[in-house]
Amino acid sequence: MLNFLKDFEAKLEIKITCSQETEPLGTAGPLALARDKLIDDSGEPFFVLNSDVISEYPLKEMIEFHKSHESFYNGD
């Protein structure tokens, strides 16, 4: 799975980071495991998806929309 994601990362020119549980931690458990990767000073938006989700979300368009309306979201 991780090798597949690395290939996908290169193909789509995106960064994919996986957080794997060694034991079931509930809905937010993996977020706690990935806290250091989610909280940084970059200010870049990110998506959190479960690995058992198959979708065709327009992620690129969603990021572009967010960035074009960033001042609205930040209360500027």
C-alpha positions, -999 to +999 in steps of 0.1 A: +000+000+000+027+025+009+046+018-023+014+024-043+009+057-025+045+067-032+039+061-069+007+080-067+024+109-050+049+112-078+023+109-105+000+136-090+028+158-077+013+158-042+025+149-007+009+119+010+016+111+046+002+080+063-005+075+099-008+038+108-024+025+141-007-004+158-040-009+177-075+006+172-075+042+186-110+053+175-120+080+151-094+107+162-066+084+173-047+085+140-049+123+140-032+123+174-005+100+160+001+124+131-001+156+152+035+166+145+028+164+107-005+183+109+006+212+131+034+232+115+042+268+106+036+263+068+000+275+069-007+251+040-041+235+039-044+198+040-069+170+037-075+141+061-090+110+046-095+074+058-077+048+039-109+029+032-124+058+013-127+056-025-137+089-040-132+113-068-132+145-048-120+175-067-092+180-041-071+203-063-101+226-071-110+226-034-075+238-024-076+264-051-110+277-039-098+278-003-067+297-012-087+322-033-110+328-003-083+326+024-089+362+037-126+354+042-118+323+062-092+341+083-116+369+092-096+395+073 
